[in-house]
Amino acid sequence: MALVAVLGGLVATDAAAKTSDRSQPMDIDAGRQEGTLDDRSPTILSEGVTIRQGSLDIRSDRAEISLSKNGNPQRAVLTGGPVVLKQQMDDGTPMTARASKVDYNLQTEIVVFTGNVSIEQPRGTMSGERVVYNLKTGQVNSGGEGAGRVKMRIQPKSQGQG
């Protein structure tokens, strides 16, 4: 689950999410699990969900995981007060994202963050009501519902950065 791999490019930094995390085992801890663990129905994790994979750490109240016919995850929808994703970037810097909902379609490789989205890295921040990131193309679209606005702060590069 490379949910946070998308966030490295959101705040104009050269860092990328830790690529080695994808090859690490995934550990999931939840208070409750419901579902068939196959493609017949989504698996619902609730009552405090923690997902860890390498440096990736995701915390949510609820996670709904849908599997394809071959048993691979095809969609993950995380919700709860708020969803918090933390990951170390390839350059060693930390990244934290918060949103009311994170919807990751593993087939299209599109991640949609909605509701009080906040993304923080040492190099900058981004906030808004909705951020859509296409992992394949790198395209980022953000905006708000109604009068929602996108806000960004980009720190200047220090003397030692290229």
Protein Blocks (a to p, Z undefined) as FASTA:
>chain_A
ZZklmmmmmnopabdcdfklmmpccddddfbdcdjhiakbccddeehiaddehjbccddf
bdcddddfkopafbdcdedjddddddddfkopacddddfbdcddfklopacdeehiacdd
fkbccddfbdcddfknopacdddehjaccddddddddfklZZ
